[in-house]
Amino acid sequence: MAVAADPGFGRRLRQLRERAGVSGYELAKRSGVTDASISRLEAGLQDPSWQTVVKLARALGGSVAE
């Protein structure tokens, strides 16, 4: 089940990743999401599944609401 398309998701993901001081590759390693998927998410080319949102939030030390 995909999360509703949010044009700001990729921009927000990049902001949170940069604030955490990690590269896309490092976020991929921490979250278990491929670095290619992270790139596509940040570029707005892919919508995340709920499971992906949860993995990314945990890897960044935040909540899914962020």
C-alpha positions as CSV (number, residue, x, y, z in Angstrom):
1,M,0.0,0.0,0.0
2,A,1.6,3.3,-1.1
3,V,1.4,6.5,0.9
4,A,-0.6,9.2,-0.9
5,A,1.6,11.2,-3.3
6,D,3.1,14.2,-1.6
7,P,5.2,16.4,-3.8
8,G,7.1,17.7,-0.8
9,F,8.1,14.2,0.5
10,G,11.3,14.1,-1.4
11,R,12.3,17.6,-0.4
12,R,11.5,16.9,3.2
13,L,13.4,13.6,3.1
14,R,16.5,15.4,1.8
15,Q,16.3,18.1,4.5
16,L,16.0,15.5,7.2
17,R,18.9,13.4,5.8
18,E,21.1,16.5,5.4
19,R,20.2,17.7,8.9
20,A,21.3,14.2,10.2
21,G,24.6,14.7,8.4
22,V,24.3,11.4,6.4
23,S,24.7,10.7,2.7
24,G,22.1,8.9,0.7
25,Y,24.3,5.8,0.7
26,E,24.6,5.9,4.5
27,L,20.9,6.3,4.9
28,A,20.4,3.3,2.6
29,K,22.7,1.2,4.8
30,R,20.9,2.4,8.0
31,S,17.4,1.9,6.7
32,G,17.7,-1.1,4.4
33,V,16.2,0.9,1.6
34,T,18.3,0.9,-1.6
35,D,20.3,4.0,-2.4
36,A,18.7,4.1,-5.8
37,S,15.3,4.2,-4.1
38,I,16.4,7.0,-1.8
39,S,17.6,9.0,-4.9
40,R,14.3,8.4,-6.7
41,L,12.3,9.4,-3.5
42,E,14.3,12.6,-3.1
43,A,13.8,13.4,-6.8
44,G,10.1,12.9,-6.5
45,L,10.1,10.0,-9.0
46,Q,8.9,7.4,-6.6
47,D,6.2,7.3,-3.9
48,P,7.2,5.5,-0.7
49,S,5.3,2.6,0.8
50,W,4.3,3.0,4.4
51,Q,7.0,0.4,5.3
52,T,9.7,2.6,3.6
53,V,8.5,5.7,5.5
54,V,8.8,3.8,8.8
55,K,12.3,2.5,7.9
56,L,13.5,5.9,6.9
57,A,12.1,7.6,10.0
58,R,13.8,5.1,12.2
59,A,17.1,5.4,10.4
60,L,17.0,9.2,10.8
61,G,16.0,9.0,14.4
62,G,12.7,10.7,13.9
63,S,9.0,10.0,13.6
64,V,6.9,9.3,10.6
65,A,5.1,12.6,11.2
66,E,8.3,14.5,10.4
